[in-house]
Amino acid sequence: MSVRYGIIGCGAIAQRRHMPEAAANPESTVAALADPVADRVKTLAQQYGAEAYTDYKKMLKQAQLDAVVVCGPNALHAQMSIDALKAGLHVLCEKPMATARQDARRMITAAKKANRHLMIGLNQRLMPPHVRAREILDSGRLGKVISFRTTFKHGGPDGWSVDGAKSWFFKKNAAFMGATGDLGVHKADLMRWLLNEEFVEVGGRITTLDKRDSRGKLIPLDDNAVLSLRTSGGILGSIEVSWTNYGGEENFTVVYCTGGVLSIGTDPTYGVIVDYANGERELHQVGEMASNVKQVASGVIDSFTESIRRKRKPAIDGAEGYRCLDVILTAMEAAAEGSVKKIRQPKL
Ligand SMILES: NC(=O)c1ccc[n+]([C@@H]2O[C@H](COP(=O)([O-])OP(=O)(O)OC[C@H]3O[C@@H](n4cnc5c(N)ncnc54)[C@H](O)[C@@H]3O)[C@@H](O)[C@H]2O)c1
């Protein structure tokens, strides 16, 4: 059985990742698209031989689908996902899964009730250098992790979104979070997964320094953040994110361990480098990391399609999405209060 996908929101991530990846997988098809921008959805539907809708609710009612990919603005993710789950469809929702904890919980409950899969598009952990890094940490040859620093910075979503500087990314009610939600949520997820521990404490500075909207006004969302975090096992680390790295993109992570240092994404040839405490060095040439200027296959659609076909739990489920969203929301609260806050680990 081929998985028939409907895609809600036909912007940059749908066009550059989900549509081509669903079309390329022999086990899936792009069956229907929904976006309020009529020309956009019509052109793309012709390209993929899919049905076009300007109202996603109509698509959920009329199109013959197995699953949807939710790629609209952040603040609409929860309702779009819940509507699709209630319609009996599996849902792959882009990150951040929601803009409030309660909404994320509602999504998880809706998936359970409907007995459908809910996966979140936190694709960093599927990237080959990150997969190799996790294997190295799991092997134990670097000993115990002491600390880490991880960075994700680029020039901002105005250089990425199909609507440029007029995009929803710069509107508070549609995005809710700026660079911290956009990039920090990726890193919160990646580090939880790499270290195999939950974050229990976070503090930080979250601020707007330079990014301007299409009218030249400073955006009403953060464009830079520096967070400090502590895991359940006592690992200390920092996450730095920015939308004002006008010189390109940085996506790297360094993990400091009792047996040496693990560097990911710091070298253009070797995606992973291990520098052992005894002076020995291991160089790993692994597949590339996707960046805004160069998308490489993310594996997200392939992984979700496989979980639907094999009736297996998705690789990154709603609970995983909740945990990293919680880190970011708690960081925002801590930054607003100028404090360090505990992150509770509710049962999900
Ligand atoms: N996983 C990743 O690496 C990654 C990368 C980029 C974006 N994203 C996420 O994907 C989502 C979309 O981002 P993007 O970069 O594609 O943005 P974009 O601005 O390029 O596109 C958003 C699209 O959503 C459409 N839209 C707006 N309201 C809608 C509605 N009610 N129904 C259907 N469509 C609607 C817009 O018309 C636009 O075509 C965001 O949540 C973003 O955080 C994830």
The ligand as an ORCA input file, in Angstrom:
! r2SCAN-3c Opt
* xyz 0 1
  N      12.331     20.809     10.329
  C      12.959     21.832      9.798
  O      14.166     21.814      9.644
  C      12.172     23.031      9.350
  C      12.755     23.941      8.460
  C      11.989     25.039      8.059
  C      10.704     25.229      8.543
  N      10.185     24.337      9.421
  C       8.834     24.538      9.981
  O       7.878     24.359      8.963
  C       6.770     25.231      9.154
  C       6.558     26.025      7.872
  O       7.704     26.808      7.614
  P       8.150     27.268      6.149
  O       9.592     27.539      6.256
  O       7.670     26.307      5.138
  O       7.329     28.640      6.063
  P       6.875     29.440      4.745
  O       6.579     30.831      5.173
  O       7.867     29.268      3.646
  O       5.530     28.718      4.313
  C       4.387     28.671      5.113
  C       3.200     28.330      4.226
  O       2.057     28.121      5.049
  C       0.948     28.683      4.366
  N      -0.179     28.902      5.275
  C      -0.449     29.978      6.048
  N      -1.639     29.811      6.657
  C      -2.142     28.614      6.258
  C      -3.347     27.894      6.510
  N      -4.295     28.372      7.311
  N      -3.529     26.705      5.884
  C      -2.586     26.191      5.079
  N      -1.435     26.834      4.793
  C      -1.199     28.025      5.391
  C       1.522     29.957      3.737
  O       0.687     30.464      2.709
  C       2.865     29.444      3.228
  O       2.749     28.934      1.909
  C       7.129     26.094     10.370
  O       6.501     25.624     11.500
  C       8.626     25.945     10.504
  O       9.079     26.055     11.836
  C      10.889     23.242      9.818
*
